[in-house]
């Protein structure tokens, strides 16, 4: 079983980082990195990558996002009550445990992970050194060797990247044959830039996006009532209320009043057409043995 990243000293030397993450690679030429004094270096193209407060910064020269905006991104975890009322079927509340069991103790990369750690075994990769981020990298140019990982988790990330198909191709590349991928994407969800917001996906759309994987399961992860409540909340900011604090207070009152209705999703999510008005959908798949 992988060791919890926090077990390592806060100030980790490059050698220790490569011991923990032996699959780290140059995001430009995908060559295994080497330790050189206080930095990581690519022996092929000679690019160097700093280590800041024990976190390797392994970004390509031309990143796919606005680096200035990225550092201002605010991320938070859903509370327990929200997870109970918004995650459907038998799968949602236990998705992380299921992925870890399928990956049998191998390394699992969590794209967009932080500031909390969904599971101790996850290796969190994000676009800036937020709390609990283990590797700073670009999802469209993963600093990972090919066929190196047992699993990749990608929750609420693909709507924020410029080219989600490139991220999925990168996931395919870094997974071992037989490795597993778990993806959650929004469908009928409010606009939420982090640092920007580009795409929405139907259930059929995420299946098509992941067509090169063997499908194990896919379906609704946030049900129709979540869609309803979020749309009502978003509509409040379209009302001619010039005072922003009053608008926020009004939204909070409406959210509190409507929040209990989400429990209806425990029933509605079982409807075969729930995906047509779902707030979000998921895909669980496996890289076939014959894939490159």
C-alpha positions in Angstrom: 0.0 0.0 0.0 1.3 3.5 -0.8 2.6 5.6 2.0 0.8 8.7 3.1 2.6 11.7 1.5 2.5 13.6 4.9 4.8 10.9 6.3 7.7 12.7 4.6 9.5 15.7 5.9 8.1 19.1 4.9 11.3 20.0 3.2 12.0 17.0 0.9 15.2 16.8 -1.1 14.8 16.0 -4.8 16.1 12.5 -4.1 13.4 11.8 -1.5 10.8 13.1 -4.0 11.9 10.7 -6.7 11.8 7.9 -4.1 8.2 8.8 -3.4 7.2 9.5 -7.0 9.6 7.4 -9.2 7.2 8.0 -12.2 7.9 11.7 -12.4 8.8 12.8 -15.9 9.6 15.9 -17.9 6.2 17.2 -19.2 7.9 18.2 -22.4 9.8 15.1 -23.5 8.3 12.5 -21.0 11.8 11.5 -19.9 12.3 10.3 -16.3 13.6 13.1 -14.0 16.8 13.0 -12.0 17.8 14.8 -8.8 20.4 17.5 -9.2 21.3 19.5 -6.0 18.0 21.3 -5.1 16.1 20.8 -8.3 14.8 18.0 -10.6 16.3 17.9 -14.1 15.5 16.2 -17.3 18.6 14.5 -18.6 17.3 14.7 -22.2 16.2 18.3 -22.7 18.0 19.7 -19.6 14.9 21.4 -18.3 15.0 22.0 -14.6 12.1 22.0 -12.2 12.2 23.6 -8.7 11.1 22.0 -5.4 9.2 24.5 -3.2 8.4 23.6 0.4 8.8 19.9 -0.5 6.5 20.1 -3.6 7.9 19.5 -7.0 6.8 22.2 -9.6 6.8 20.2 -12.8 5.1 22.5 -15.3 5.8 22.7 -19.1 7.2 26.0 -20.5 3.8 26.7 -22.1 1.1 25.8 -19.6 -2.5 25.4 -20.7 -3.9 27.8 -18.1 -3.5 31.3 -16.8 -0.8 31.0 -14.1 -1.6 34.4 -12.5 -5.3 33.4 -12.1 -4.5 29.9 -11.0 -3.0 31.0 -7.7 -6.2 32.8 -6.8 -8.4 29.8 -7.2 -10.4 28.9 -4.1 -11.2 25.2 -3.6 -13.3 23.6 -0.9 -14.7 20.2 -0.1 -18.4 19.4 0.1 -19.7 18.8 3.5 -21.1 15.5 4.7 -24.7 16.5 4.5 -24.3 17.8 0.9 -22.6 14.6 -0.2 -25.4 12.4 1.3 -28.1 14.4 -0.4 -26.4 14.9 -3.8 -24.6 11.6 -4.5 -26.7 8.9 -6.0 -27.0 5.1 -6.4 -24.8 2.8 -4.4 -21.7 4.2 -6.0 -21.3 7.8 -5.2 -20.5 7.9 -1.5 -18.0 5.1 -1.8 -16.4 5.9 -5.2 -12.9 6.6 -3.7 -12.9 3.3 -1.8 -14.0 1.4 -4.9 -11.3 2.9 -7.1 -8.6 2.1 -4.5 -9.8 -1.5 -4.2 -9.6 -1.8 -8.0 -6.1 -0.4 -8.1 -4.9 -2.9 -5.5 -2.5 -0.6 -3.7 -0.8 0.8 -6.8 -0.2 4.6 -7.3 -3.4 6.6 -7.8 -3.2 10.2 -9.2 -5.9 12.6 -8.2 -6.1 15.3 -10.8 -7.2 18.6 -9.2 -6.7 17.2 -5.7 -6.5 19.6 -2.7 -6.8 21.4 -0.4 -8.2 18.3 1.3 -7.2 14.8 0.6 -10.1 12.6 -0.4 -8.1 9.4 0.5 -4.7 9.2 2.3 -3.3 7.1 -0.6 -4.1 9.6 -3.3 -1.3 11.6 -4.9 -2.8 15.0 -5.5 -1.8 17.0 -8.6 -3.0 20.5 -9.2 -2.0 23.6 -11.1 -0.6 25.5 -8.0 0.9 24.5 -4.6 -2.4 24.6 -2.7 -2.5 22.7 0.7 -2.2 18.9 0.3 -1.0 19.2 -3.3 1.8 16.7 -3.8 2.8 17.6 -7.4 2.2 20.9 -9.3 1.6 20.0 -12.9 -0.5 20.7 -16.0 -3.3 18.2 -16.6 -2.9 18.5 -20.4 0.8 17.7 -20.1 1.1 15.3 -17.2 4.6 15.0 -15.7 4.2 11.3 -15.5 5.9 8.4 -17.3 3.8 6.3 -19.6 2.1 3.1 -18.2 3.1 4.1 -14.7 -0.1 4.4 -12.6 -2.7 2.0 -11.3 -5.4 4.6 -11.3 -6.4 8.2 -12.1 -9.2 10.1 -10.4 -10.5 13.2 -12.1 -13.4 14.9 -10.3 -14.8 18.3 -11.4 -11.8 19.1 -13.5 -12.6 18.6 -17.2 -15.0 21.5 -17.3 -12.2 23.9 -16.3 -9.5 22.8 -18.8 -9.2 24.2 -22.4 -9.0 20.8 -24.0 -10.6 18.0 -21.9 -9.9 15.5 -24.7 -6.2 16.1 -24.3 -6.5 15.4 -20.5 -8.3 12.1 -21.2 -5.5 11.2 -23.7 -3.0 11.9 -21.0 -4.8 9.8 -18.5 -4.8 7.0 -21.1 -1.1 7.4 -21.6 0.0 7.3 -17.9 -2.3 4.4 -16.9 -0.9 0.9 -16.8 -2.7 -1.7 -19.0 -5.6 -2.7 -16.7 -5.4 0.5 -14.8 -8.6 2.3 -13.8 -10.0 5.8 -14.3 -12.8 7.5 -12.5 -14.2 10.8 -13.9 -16.9 13.1 -12.6 -18.1 16.0 -14.8 -21.0 18.5 -14.6 -24.1 18.5 -16.9 -26.8 21.0 -15.7 -24.6 22.9 -13.3 -24.1 26.6 -12.5 -21.2 28.5 -13.9 -18.2 28.2 -11.6 -14.8 29.5 -12.9 -11.8 27.8 -11.3 -9.9 29.5 -12.8 -12.3 29.4 -15.8 -15.3 27.3 -16.8 -15.6 26.0 -20.4 -17.6 22.8 -20.8 -20.6 20.7 -19.7 -21.1 17.0 -20.5 -24.1 14.7 -21.0 -23.8 11.1 -19.9 -23.4 10.1 -23.6 -20.8 12.9 -24.0 -18.6 11.6 -21.2 -18.8 8.1 -22.5 -17.8 9.3 -25.9 -14.9 11.3 -24.4 -13.7 8.1 -22.7 -14.4 5.8 -25.7 -10.9 4.3 -25.6 -11.5 2.9 -22.2 -13.4 -0.3 -21.3 -16.6 0.9 -19.6 -17.2 -0.6 -16.2 -19.9 1.7 -15.0 -21.4 5.2 -15.8 -24.4 7.1 -14.6 -25.7 10.0 -12.5 -23.6 11.3 -9.6 -25.6 14.5 -8.8 -29.4 14.2 -9.3 -32.2 16.3 -10.7 -33.1 18.0 -7.5 -29.5 19.3 -7.2 -30.0 20.8 -10.7 -33.3 22.4 -9.5 -31.9 24.0 -6.4 -28.7 25.3 -8.1 -30.7 26.9 -10.9 -33.0 28.7 -8.4 -29.9 29.9 -6.5 -28.3 31.1 -9.7 -31.4 32.9 -10.8 -31.4 35.1 -7.7 -28.3 36.9 -8.9 -30.2 37.8 -12.1 -32.8 39.7 -10.1 -32.4 43.5 -10.0 -31.0 43.5 -6.5 -28.2 46.1 -6.5 -27.0 45.5 -3.0 -24.7 42.4 -3.2 -24.9 41.5 0.5 -28.7 41.5 0.3 -28.6 39.3 -2.9 -26.2 36.9 -1.1 -28.5 36.8 2.0 -31.5 36.1 -0.2 -29.7 33.3 -1.9 -28.7 31.8 1.4 -32.4 31.9 2.6 -33.6 30.2 -0.6 -30.8 27.6 -0.4 -31.7 26.7 3.2 -35.4 26.5 2.3 -34.9 24.3 -0.7 -31.9 22.2 0.5 -34.1 19.4 2.1 -35.7 18.8 -1.3 -32.5 17.2 -2.4 -33.4 14.1 -0.5 -35.9 13.3 -3.3 -32.8 12.4 -5.5 -32.6 9.2 -3.5 -35.7 8.2 -5.5 -35.4 10.3 -8.7 -31.9 9.1 -9.4 -33.2 5.6 -10.0 -35.2 6.8 -13.0 -33.7 5.7 -16.3 -34.1 9.2 -17.6 -32.5 10.9 -14.6 -29.4 11.6 -16.6 -31.3 14.0 -18.9 -31.7 16.5 -16.0 -28.8 15.5 -13.9 -26.4 18.0 -12.2 -23.4 15.7 -12.9 -22.5 12.4 -14.3 -19.6 9.9 -13.8 -17.6 7.3 -15.7 -15.6 4.4 -14.4 -13.4 2.6 -16.9 -10.3 0.5 -17.4 -7.4 0.7 -19.8 -7.4 -2.3 -21.9 -4.3 -4.5 -22.1 -3.8 -3.8 -25.8 -3.9 0.0 -25.3 -0.6 2.0 -25.7 
